[in-house]
């Protein structure tokens, strides 16, 4: 199942990730009265602990899924991996980029967080595009504002460039 997509992943090597109990399908999206997602901690921790070995699995989900909770959970795992300094996460940018034009505040927020941490140069333009899109077409009944994370990511890109 994984091999059909991940053979094109730049660092693909045969992975022994057990997906039988871990399918990245436990996410509960924010709702009225709760402005955050709920994840199965055991499932998220399982993938995060796999480190670089789990990247092909994440790539596979990002290529195939159209299920917002599953995409958000996969992005959450990638975000946690970025926090842990997992190498090679920046190589997933082509898989993340599939969602650069999304209007989902949940996906936008996680993408912005990942882009802020990985500092992939190609992600700066899509971040600006998200911010402009959200300003021109504000979402009604938002539970939270993704522009906070998007703006923070843009500022991070800019401040890191001035330090060099």
PyMOL commands that place a pseudoatom at each C-alpha (Angstrom):
pseudoatom trace, name=CA, resn=UNK, resi=1, chain=A, elem=C, hetatm=0, pos=[0.000, 0.000, 0.000]
pseudoatom trace, name=CA, resn=UNK, resi=2, chain=A, elem=C, hetatm=0, pos=[2.705, 2.505, 0.964]
pseudoatom trace, name=CA, resn=UNK, resi=3, chain=A, elem=C, hetatm=0, pos=[5.131, 1.468, -1.762]
pseudoatom trace, name=CA, resn=UNK, resi=4, chain=A, elem=C, hetatm=0, pos=[2.929, 2.632, -4.627]
pseudoatom trace, name=CA, resn=UNK, resi=5, chain=A, elem=C, hetatm=0, pos=[3.230, 6.293, -3.655]
pseudoatom trace, name=CA, resn=UNK, resi=6, chain=A, elem=C, hetatm=0, pos=[6.307, 6.484, -1.519]
pseudoatom trace, name=CA, resn=UNK, resi=7, chain=A, elem=C, hetatm=0, pos=[8.689, 5.080, -4.080]
pseudoatom trace, name=CA, resn=UNK, resi=8, chain=A, elem=C, hetatm=0, pos=[8.873, 8.681, -5.282]
pseudoatom trace, name=CA, resn=UNK, resi=9, chain=A, elem=C, hetatm=0, pos=[9.577, 10.026, -1.794]
pseudoatom trace, name=CA, resn=UNK, resi=10, chain=A, elem=C, hetatm=0, pos=[13.187, 11.295, -1.843]
pseudoatom trace, name=CA, resn=UNK, resi=11, chain=A, elem=C, hetatm=0, pos=[14.373, 9.345, 1.194]
pseudoatom trace, name=CA, resn=UNK, resi=12, chain=A, elem=C, hetatm=0, pos=[12.180, 6.304, 0.814]
pseudoatom trace, name=CA, resn=UNK, resi=13, chain=A, elem=C, hetatm=0, pos=[13.585, 3.154, 2.246]
pseudoatom trace, name=CA, resn=UNK, resi=14, chain=A, elem=C, hetatm=0, pos=[11.677, 0.068, 3.194]
pseudoatom trace, name=CA, resn=UNK, resi=15, chain=A, elem=C, hetatm=0, pos=[9.825, 0.950, 6.365]
pseudoatom trace, name=CA, resn=UNK, resi=16, chain=A, elem=C, hetatm=0, pos=[8.436, -1.398, 8.950]
pseudoatom trace, name=CA, resn=UNK, resi=17, chain=A, elem=C, hetatm=0, pos=[5.760, 0.931, 10.282]
pseudoatom trace, name=CA, resn=UNK, resi=18, chain=A, elem=C, hetatm=0, pos=[2.802, -1.022, 11.628]
pseudoatom trace, name=CA, resn=UNK, resi=19, chain=A, elem=C, hetatm=0, pos=[-0.281, 0.766, 10.339]
pseudoatom trace, name=CA, resn=UNK, resi=20, chain=A, elem=C, hetatm=0, pos=[-2.725, -1.936, 11.378]
pseudoatom trace, name=CA, resn=UNK, resi=21, chain=A, elem=C, hetatm=0, pos=[-3.625, -0.079, 14.587]
pseudoatom trace, name=CA, resn=UNK, resi=22, chain=A, elem=C, hetatm=0, pos=[-2.432, 3.362, 13.543]
pseudoatom trace, name=CA, resn=UNK, resi=23, chain=A, elem=C, hetatm=0, pos=[-4.268, 4.832, 10.569]
pseudoatom trace, name=CA, resn=UNK, resi=24, chain=A, elem=C, hetatm=0, pos=[-4.201, 8.528, 11.429]
pseudoatom trace, name=CA, resn=UNK, resi=25, chain=A, elem=C, hetatm=0, pos=[-7.985, 8.636, 11.679]
pseudoatom trace, name=CA, resn=UNK, resi=26, chain=A, elem=C, hetatm=0, pos=[-8.663, 9.665, 15.277]
pseudoatom trace, name=CA, resn=UNK, resi=27, chain=A, elem=C, hetatm=0, pos=[-8.821, 13.464, 14.900]
pseudoatom trace, name=CA, resn=UNK, resi=28, chain=A, elem=C, hetatm=0, pos=[-11.822, 15.405, 16.160]
pseudoatom trace, name=CA, resn=UNK, resi=29, chain=A, elem=C, hetatm=0, pos=[-11.858, 18.858, 14.580]
pseudoatom trace, name=CA, resn=UNK, resi=30, chain=A, elem=C, hetatm=0, pos=[-12.652, 22.023, 16.562]
pseudoatom trace, name=CA, resn=UNK, resi=31, chain=A, elem=C, hetatm=0, pos=[-16.298, 22.798, 17.170]
pseudoatom trace, name=CA, resn=UNK, resi=32, chain=A, elem=C, hetatm=0, pos=[-18.360, 25.386, 19.001]
pseudoatom trace, name=CA, resn=UNK, resi=33, chain=A, elem=C, hetatm=0, pos=[-17.085, 25.624, 22.560]
pseudoatom trace, name=CA, resn=UNK, resi=34, chain=A, elem=C, hetatm=0, pos=[-13.755, 23.894, 21.723]
pseudoatom trace, name=CA, resn=UNK, resi=35, chain=A, elem=C, hetatm=0, pos=[-11.272, 25.756, 19.544]
pseudoatom trace, name=CA, resn=UNK, resi=36, chain=A, elem=C, hetatm=0, pos=[-8.734, 22.941, 19.293]
pseudoatom trace, name=CA, resn=UNK, resi=37, chain=A, elem=C, hetatm=0, pos=[-8.431, 19.482, 17.782]
pseudoatom trace, name=CA, resn=UNK, resi=38, chain=A, elem=C, hetatm=0, pos=[-8.445, 16.282, 19.805]
pseudoatom trace, name=CA, resn=UNK, resi=39, chain=A, elem=C, hetatm=0, pos=[-6.065, 13.502, 18.786]
pseudoatom trace, name=CA, resn=UNK, resi=40, chain=A, elem=C, hetatm=0, pos=[-5.342, 9.999, 19.977]
pseudoatom trace, name=CA, resn=UNK, resi=41, chain=A, elem=C, hetatm=0, pos=[-2.099, 10.696, 21.852]
pseudoatom trace, name=CA, resn=UNK, resi=42, chain=A, elem=C, hetatm=0, pos=[-0.924, 7.083, 21.560]
pseudoatom trace, name=CA, resn=UNK, resi=43, chain=A, elem=C, hetatm=0, pos=[-1.392, 7.115, 17.788]
pseudoatom trace, name=CA, resn=UNK, resi=44, chain=A, elem=C, hetatm=0, pos=[0.355, 10.480, 17.340]
pseudoatom trace, name=CA, resn=UNK, resi=45, chain=A, elem=C, hetatm=0, pos=[3.223, 9.477, 19.640]
pseudoatom trace, name=CA, resn=UNK, resi=46, chain=A, elem=C, hetatm=0, pos=[3.666, 6.215, 17.736]
pseudoatom trace, name=CA, resn=UNK, resi=47, chain=A, elem=C, hetatm=0, pos=[4.358, 8.040, 14.472]
pseudoatom trace, name=CA, resn=UNK, resi=48, chain=A, elem=C, hetatm=0, pos=[6.421, 10.811, 16.051]
pseudoatom trace, name=CA, resn=UNK, resi=49, chain=A, elem=C, hetatm=0, pos=[8.671, 8.235, 17.754]
pseudoatom trace, name=CA, resn=UNK, resi=50, chain=A, elem=C, hetatm=0, pos=[9.279, 6.541, 14.404]
pseudoatom trace, name=CA, resn=UNK, resi=51, chain=A, elem=C, hetatm=0, pos=[10.986, 9.729, 13.265]
pseudoatom trace, name=CA, resn=UNK, resi=52, chain=A, elem=C, hetatm=0, pos=[12.301, 9.751, 9.720]
pseudoatom trace, name=CA, resn=UNK, resi=53, chain=A, elem=C, hetatm=0, pos=[11.054, 6.188, 9.136]
pseudoatom trace, name=CA, resn=UNK, resi=54, chain=A, elem=C, hetatm=0, pos=[7.461, 7.480, 9.315]
pseudoatom trace, name=CA, resn=UNK, resi=55, chain=A, elem=C, hetatm=0, pos=[7.879, 10.174, 6.650]
pseudoatom trace, name=CA, resn=UNK, resi=56, chain=A, elem=C, hetatm=0, pos=[6.854, 7.886, 3.764]
pseudoatom trace, name=CA, resn=UNK, resi=57, chain=A, elem=C, hetatm=0, pos=[3.660, 7.033, 5.648]
pseudoatom trace, name=CA, resn=UNK, resi=58, chain=A, elem=C, hetatm=0, pos=[2.874, 10.728, 6.115]
pseudoatom trace, name=CA, resn=UNK, resi=59, chain=A, elem=C, hetatm=0, pos=[3.604, 11.375, 2.434]
pseudoatom trace, name=CA, resn=UNK, resi=60, chain=A, elem=C, hetatm=0, pos=[1.256, 8.552, 1.484]
pseudoatom trace, name=CA, resn=UNK, resi=61, chain=A, elem=C, hetatm=0, pos=[-1.611, 9.996, 3.539]
pseudoatom trace, name=CA, resn=UNK, resi=62, chain=A, elem=C, hetatm=0, pos=[-1.016, 13.512, 2.203]
pseudoatom trace, name=CA, resn=UNK, resi=63, chain=A, elem=C, hetatm=0, pos=[-1.086, 12.255, -1.395]
pseudoatom trace, name=CA, resn=UNK, resi=64, chain=A, elem=C, hetatm=0, pos=[-4.197, 10.114, -1.059]
pseudoatom trace, name=CA, resn=UNK, resi=65, chain=A, elem=C, hetatm=0, pos=[-6.475, 11.607, 1.554]
pseudoatom trace, name=CA, resn=UNK, resi=66, chain=A, elem=C, hetatm=0, pos=[-9.308, 14.058, 0.998]
pseudoatom trace, name=CA, resn=UNK, resi=67, chain=A, elem=C, hetatm=0, pos=[-10.503, 13.565, 4.577]
pseudoatom trace, name=CA, resn=UNK, resi=68, chain=A, elem=C, hetatm=0, pos=[-9.915, 16.786, 6.523]
pseudoatom trace, name=CA, resn=UNK, resi=69, chain=A, elem=C, hetatm=0, pos=[-9.579, 15.164, 9.972]
pseudoatom trace, name=CA, resn=UNK, resi=70, chain=A, elem=C, hetatm=0, pos=[-7.054, 12.658, 8.607]
pseudoatom trace, name=CA, resn=UNK, resi=71, chain=A, elem=C, hetatm=0, pos=[-5.087, 15.413, 6.855]
pseudoatom trace, name=CA, resn=UNK, resi=72, chain=A, elem=C, hetatm=0, pos=[-5.105, 17.560, 10.007]
pseudoatom trace, name=CA, resn=UNK, resi=73, chain=A, elem=C, hetatm=0, pos=[-3.921, 14.634, 12.125]
pseudoatom trace, name=CA, resn=UNK, resi=74, chain=A, elem=C, hetatm=0, pos=[-1.121, 13.907, 9.655]
pseudoatom trace, name=CA, resn=UNK, resi=75, chain=A, elem=C, hetatm=0, pos=[-0.091, 17.570, 9.736]
pseudoatom trace, name=CA, resn=UNK, resi=76, chain=A, elem=C, hetatm=0, pos=[-0.236, 17.456, 13.544]
pseudoatom trace, name=CA, resn=UNK, resi=77, chain=A, elem=C, hetatm=0, pos=[2.183, 14.511, 13.517]
pseudoatom trace, name=CA, resn=UNK, resi=78, chain=A, elem=C, hetatm=0, pos=[4.482, 16.389, 11.116]
pseudoatom trace, name=CA, resn=UNK, resi=79, chain=A, elem=C, hetatm=0, pos=[4.297, 19.460, 13.380]
pseudoatom trace, name=CA, resn=UNK, resi=80, chain=A, elem=C, hetatm=0, pos=[5.276, 17.361, 16.407]
pseudoatom trace, name=CA, resn=UNK, resi=81, chain=A, elem=C, hetatm=0, pos=[8.118, 15.856, 14.380]
pseudoatom trace, name=CA, resn=UNK, resi=82, chain=A, elem=C, hetatm=0, pos=[9.333, 19.368, 13.570]
pseudoatom trace, name=CA, resn=UNK, resi=83, chain=A, elem=C, hetatm=0, pos=[9.281, 20.141, 17.307]
pseudoatom trace, name=CA, resn=UNK, resi=84, chain=A, elem=C, hetatm=0, pos=[11.443, 17.043, 17.851]
pseudoatom trace, name=CA, resn=UNK, resi=85, chain=A, elem=C, hetatm=0, pos=[13.916, 17.990, 15.122]
pseudoatom trace, name=CA, resn=UNK, resi=86, chain=A, elem=C, hetatm=0, pos=[13.159, 15.057, 12.814]
pseudoatom trace, name=CA, resn=UNK, resi=87, chain=A, elem=C, hetatm=0, pos=[15.441, 15.307, 9.789]
pseudoatom trace, name=CA, resn=UNK, resi=88, chain=A, elem=C, hetatm=0, pos=[14.001, 15.249, 6.275]
pseudoatom trace, name=CA, resn=UNK, resi=89, chain=A, elem=C, hetatm=0, pos=[10.669, 16.864, 7.146]
pseudoatom trace, name=CA, resn=UNK, resi=90, chain=A, elem=C, hetatm=0, pos=[11.418, 19.726, 4.768]
pseudoatom trace, name=CA, resn=UNK, resi=91, chain=A, elem=C, hetatm=0, pos=[11.489, 17.171, 1.946]
pseudoatom trace, name=CA, resn=UNK, resi=92, chain=A, elem=C, hetatm=0, pos=[7.749, 16.658, 2.468]
pseudoatom trace, name=CA, resn=UNK, resi=93, chain=A, elem=C, hetatm=0, pos=[7.048, 20.183, 1.201]
pseudoatom trace, name=CA, resn=UNK, resi=94, chain=A, elem=C, hetatm=0, pos=[5.719, 18.919, -2.176]
pseudoatom trace, name=CA, resn=UNK, resi=95, chain=A, elem=C, hetatm=0, pos=[3.190, 16.816, -0.251]
pseudoatom trace, name=CA, resn=UNK, resi=96, chain=A, elem=C, hetatm=0, pos=[2.225, 19.688, 2.071]
pseudoatom trace, name=CA, resn=UNK, resi=97, chain=A, elem=C, hetatm=0, pos=[1.942, 22.038, -0.928]
pseudoatom trace, name=CA, resn=UNK, resi=98, chain=A, elem=C, hetatm=0, pos=[-1.075, 20.121, -2.186]
pseudoatom trace, name=CA, resn=UNK, resi=99, chain=A, elem=C, hetatm=0, pos=[-3.036, 22.003, 0.491]
pseudoatom trace, name=CA, resn=UNK, resi=100, chain=A, elem=C, hetatm=0, pos=[-1.555, 25.489, 0.001]
pseudoatom trace, name=CA, resn=UNK, resi=101, chain=A, elem=C, hetatm=0, pos=[-4.800, 26.777, -1.560]
pseudoatom trace, name=CA, resn=UNK, resi=102, chain=A, elem=C, hetatm=0, pos=[-7.107, 25.327, 1.067]
pseudoatom trace, name=CA, resn=UNK, resi=103, chain=A, elem=C, hetatm=0, pos=[-9.706, 27.452, 2.803]
pseudoatom trace, name=CA, resn=UNK, resi=104, chain=A, elem=C, hetatm=0, pos=[-9.746, 25.130, 5.828]
pseudoatom trace, name=CA, resn=UNK, resi=105, chain=A, elem=C, hetatm=0, pos=[-8.589, 27.090, 8.883]
pseudoatom trace, name=CA, resn=UNK, resi=106, chain=A, elem=C, hetatm=0, pos=[-7.517, 23.805, 10.482]
pseudoatom trace, name=CA, resn=UNK, resi=107, chain=A, elem=C, hetatm=0, pos=[-5.221, 22.826, 7.616]
pseudoatom trace, name=CA, resn=UNK, resi=108, chain=A, elem=C, hetatm=0, pos=[-3.954, 26.395, 7.172]
pseudoatom trace, name=CA, resn=UNK, resi=109, chain=A, elem=C, hetatm=0, pos=[-2.982, 26.623, 10.831]
pseudoatom trace, name=CA, resn=UNK, resi=110, chain=A, elem=C, hetatm=0, pos=[-0.987, 23.399, 10.794]
pseudoatom trace, name=CA, resn=UNK, resi=111, chain=A, elem=C, hetatm=0, pos=[0.671, 24.191, 7.465]
pseudoatom trace, name=CA, resn=UNK, resi=112, chain=A, elem=C, hetatm=0, pos=[1.740, 27.602, 8.777]
pseudoatom trace, name=CA, resn=UNK, resi=113, chain=A, elem=C, hetatm=0, pos=[3.198, 26.015, 11.906]
pseudoatom trace, name=CA, resn=UNK, resi=114, chain=A, elem=C, hetatm=0, pos=[5.129, 23.435, 9.897]
pseudoatom trace, name=CA, resn=UNK, resi=115, chain=A, elem=C, hetatm=0, pos=[6.367, 26.030, 7.415]
pseudoatom trace, name=CA, resn=UNK, resi=116, chain=A, elem=C, hetatm=0, pos=[7.486, 28.298, 10.259]
pseudoatom trace, name=CA, resn=UNK, resi=117, chain=A, elem=C, hetatm=0, pos=[9.528, 25.467, 11.761]
pseudoatom trace, name=CA, resn=UNK, resi=118, chain=A, elem=C, hetatm=0, pos=[10.979, 24.017, 8.551]
pseudoatom trace, name=CA, resn=UNK, resi=119, chain=A, elem=C, hetatm=0, pos=[11.577, 27.354, 6.781]
pseudoatom trace, name=CA, resn=UNK, resi=120, chain=A, elem=C, hetatm=0, pos=[11.253, 25.813, 3.312]
pseudoatom trace, name=CA, resn=UNK, resi=121, chain=A, elem=C, hetatm=0, pos=[11.849, 28.804, 0.987]
pseudoatom trace, name=CA, resn=UNK, resi=122, chain=A, elem=C, hetatm=0, pos=[9.052, 27.773, -1.407]
pseudoatom trace, name=CA, resn=UNK, resi=123, chain=A, elem=C, hetatm=0, pos=[6.477, 28.020, 1.389]
pseudoatom trace, name=CA, resn=UNK, resi=124, chain=A, elem=C, hetatm=0, pos=[6.766, 31.769, 1.937]
pseudoatom trace, name=CA, resn=UNK, resi=125, chain=A, elem=C, hetatm=0, pos=[4.634, 32.715, -1.095]
pseudoatom trace, name=CA, resn=UNK, resi=126, chain=A, elem=C, hetatm=0, pos=[1.796, 30.338, -0.194]
pseudoatom trace, name=CA, resn=UNK, resi=127, chain=A, elem=C, hetatm=0, pos=[1.745, 31.739, 3.356]
pseudoatom trace, name=CA, resn=UNK, resi=128, chain=A, elem=C, hetatm=0, pos=[1.320, 35.263, 2.004]
pseudoatom trace, name=CA, resn=UNK, resi=129, chain=A, elem=C, hetatm=0, pos=[-1.346, 33.981, -0.387]
pseudoatom trace, name=CA, resn=UNK, resi=130, chain=A, elem=C, hetatm=0, pos=[-3.256, 32.358, 2.506]
pseudoatom trace, name=CA, resn=UNK, resi=131, chain=A, elem=C, hetatm=0, pos=[-3.181, 35.601, 4.487]
pseudoatom trace, name=CA, resn=UNK, resi=132, chain=A, elem=C, hetatm=0, pos=[-4.391, 37.669, 1.531]
pseudoatom trace, name=CA, resn=UNK, resi=133, chain=A, elem=C, hetatm=0, pos=[-7.084, 35.097, 0.662]
pseudoatom trace, name=CA, resn=UNK, resi=134, chain=A, elem=C, hetatm=0, pos=[-8.338, 35.089, 4.257]
pseudoatom trace, name=CA, resn=UNK, resi=135, chain=A, elem=C, hetatm=0, pos=[-8.377, 38.901, 4.317]
pseudoatom trace, name=CA, resn=UNK, resi=136, chain=A, elem=C, hetatm=0, pos=[-10.298, 39.177, 1.056]
pseudoatom trace, name=CA, resn=UNK, resi=137, chain=A, elem=C, hetatm=0, pos=[-12.748, 36.376, 1.857]
pseudoatom trace, name=CA, resn=UNK, resi=138, chain=A, elem=C, hetatm=0, pos=[-13.098, 36.164, 5.641]
pseudoatom trace, name=CA, resn=UNK, resi=139, chain=A, elem=C, hetatm=0, pos=[-14.696, 32.992, 6.876]
pseudoatom trace, name=CA, resn=UNK, resi=140, chain=A, elem=C, hetatm=0, pos=[-17.918, 33.320, 8.799]
pseudoatom trace, name=CA, resn=UNK, resi=141, chain=A, elem=C, hetatm=0, pos=[-18.463, 31.472, 12.073]
pseudoatom trace, name=CA, resn=UNK, resi=142, chain=A, elem=C, hetatm=0, pos=[-14.791, 30.735, 12.577]
pseudoatom trace, name=CA, resn=UNK, resi=143, chain=A, elem=C, hetatm=0, pos=[-13.960, 28.948, 15.771]
pseudoatom trace, name=CA, resn=UNK, resi=144, chain=A, elem=C, hetatm=0, pos=[-10.423, 30.386, 15.725]
pseudoatom trace, name=CA, resn=UNK, resi=145, chain=A, elem=C, hetatm=0, pos=[-8.341, 32.640, 13.496]
pseudoatom trace, name=CA, resn=UNK, resi=146, chain=A, elem=C, hetatm=0, pos=[-5.710, 30.850, 11.356]
pseudoatom trace, name=CA, resn=UNK, resi=147, chain=A, elem=C, hetatm=0, pos=[-4.258, 34.248, 10.423]
pseudoatom trace, name=CA, resn=UNK, resi=148, chain=A, elem=C, hetatm=0, pos=[-2.496, 34.392, 13.790]
pseudoatom trace, name=CA, resn=UNK, resi=149, chain=A, elem=C, hetatm=0, pos=[-0.364, 31.352, 12.912]
pseudoatom trace, name=CA, resn=UNK, resi=150, chain=A, elem=C, hetatm=0, pos=[-0.009, 32.376, 9.265]
pseudoatom trace, name=CA, resn=UNK, resi=151, chain=A, elem=C, hetatm=0, pos=[1.141, 35.880, 10.233]
pseudoatom trace, name=CA, resn=UNK, resi=152, chain=A, elem=C, hetatm=0, pos=[3.533, 34.447, 12.807]
pseudoatom trace, name=CA, resn=UNK, resi=153, chain=A, elem=C, hetatm=0, pos=[5.034, 32.153, 10.196]
pseudoatom trace, name=CA, resn=UNK, resi=154, chain=A, elem=C, hetatm=0, pos=[5.492, 35.051, 7.762]
pseudoatom trace, name=CA, resn=UNK, resi=155, chain=A, elem=C, hetatm=0, pos=[7.183, 37.128, 10.464]
pseudoatom trace, name=CA, resn=UNK, resi=156, chain=A, elem=C, hetatm=0, pos=[9.420, 34.194, 11.308]
pseudoatom trace, name=CA, resn=UNK, resi=157, chain=A, elem=C, hetatm=0, pos=[10.522, 33.885, 7.690]
pseudoatom trace, name=CA, resn=UNK, resi=158, chain=A, elem=C, hetatm=0, pos=[11.247, 37.601, 7.526]
pseudoatom trace, name=CA, resn=UNK, resi=159, chain=A, elem=C, hetatm=0, pos=[13.076, 37.851, 10.854]
pseudoatom trace, name=CA, resn=UNK, resi=160, chain=A, elem=C, hetatm=0, pos=[15.223, 34.805, 10.065]
pseudoatom trace, name=CA, resn=UNK, resi=161, chain=A, elem=C, hetatm=0, pos=[16.290, 36.422, 6.775]
pseudoatom trace, name=CA, resn=UNK, resi=162, chain=A, elem=C, hetatm=0, pos=[17.386, 39.618, 8.543]
pseudoatom trace, name=CA, resn=UNK, resi=163, chain=A, elem=C, hetatm=0, pos=[19.502, 37.715, 11.078]
pseudoatom trace, name=CA, resn=UNK, resi=164, chain=A, elem=C, hetatm=0, pos=[21.688, 36.141, 8.410]
for i in range(1, 164): cmd.bond("trace and resi %d" % i, "trace and resi %d" % (i + 1))
show_as sticks, trace
zoom trace
